[in-house]
Amino acid sequence: MTRILVLDGSAAGDAAHGMAACVVQTGDTYSVVAQTQSAGKQAAEGIGLLAAQVLAQAGWQAGAESQPQLVGVVVGPGSFTGLRASCATAAGYALGVGAPLIGVTRGEALRPQLEALVTEAGACDGWMLVTAARRGRVFVETAQGVQAVALADWQPPAGRWLVAGDAAETLPMPDDTFLRSDITTPTAEQIAHAVCARHAGVLSPRDALPLYVDPPEAKLPAAGLRSAPV
């Protein structure tokens, strides 16, 4: 049995939320012991409070006999602030309990389910997970990686694709070549499964750091920075 603390503050835009869960892996089964979720951008930024709540509910607090053996966090793509807060919180908990810190993307967590749907549909070139980014833009994740796309410049790829994600409806896509799925975000169990797969070496290594796809919105002043105080 493996105890896993799961944190996800990646969702952006209208779908923004923070999620924390305590998940137990027993063989091939993943069971949620405690979970809490709160909507809104502020919830993702305060994900440390959500983590403290589920750890208390599960009895996995510092000094207890049972503590997390793995700490998993969704590294993106998604909200700049949410990713920074959740990855920092996950790193702190992992250091505190001496557990490995494992990062996964939203697509990696959903990949088994999406690939099963692609196989079921037949004659599909693959899947795309479309999630909210800053205004007028979305993140598009496939098995090959992640890119940020301006909706005004979007060009549908050739072939037939399964499309999922909380911003899938914003992409202009011909219905005859794109299959829409109502899958929007990974569950705690799916995230924990991907965390264990990466820890076991089934998924290639990835640093548990925010996956920033878009460049930062903040820019240096036109006149440059002020000189350092003397």
Secondary structure, 3 states (H helix, E strand, C coil): CEEEEEEECCCCHHHCEEEEEEEEEECCEEEEEEEEEEECHHHHHCHHHHHHHHHHHHCCCCCCCCCCCEEEEEEECCCHHHHHHHHHHHHHHHHHHCCCEEEEEHHHHHHHHHHHHHHHHCCCCEEEEEEECCCCEEEEEECCEEEEEEHHHCCCCCCCEEEECCCHHHCCCCCCCEEECCCCCCCHHHHHHHHHHHHCCCCCCCCCCCCCCCCCCCCCCCCCCCCCCC
